[in-house]
Amino acid sequence: MSSRPTSRMVTEAVGMIGEQLVAWRKLLGLTAEQVADRAGIARGTLARIEHGDGGASLNAFCSVVNALGQLNRLVDATDPYETDLGRARVDQILPQRVRS
């Protein structure tokens, strides 16, 4: 199975996220070695994430975000029910509970 090339938009977003993780690390006064250790990943894996290499695993990425104290914000950012659309559509999509 061949994979499709990554879109430019996604490549740019991954790069920006990597830069933002570097900024978080520096704002917190942490070295790359400290973040990698706290995340339980190799220093090379952290470097790939920080340099926008989209090949790192989601688990490694989330471990870095957690080590930087931002995992809850990431989870909230992807929660559809935190959006106007999600709140508006929740009653249409989810089944109604039966009251006893």
Steps between C-alpha positions, in 0.01 A plus 500: 500500500657828395441815699400829349741790531441728796331825410693825528249625758564201726877521454495868597276434802728221625796736467323777689397260776860385531615862532234565763614198702853638493366834624312327784814308595707817509234698690500226762880510518537136402770344288417264219658221702270574796186499284601179323568336836167617648318383187672162506627535144840518334660840452498436124124445504452833678724669243289359217180624665647845564626524142159417353566143393150356471626144525511496881230295668193662648597340832843668492344833404244483782773397745696815412189718532434340839860558612446868417180509706273565203325166446166617640503798262566268205215271601267797545604642162385182326174460694215555253260582781712804585402657166185683401430235235544212744276656760237581238498149351536288812124459544456399135779243496500332841204287608277641768520332839186328618390623839370243743 
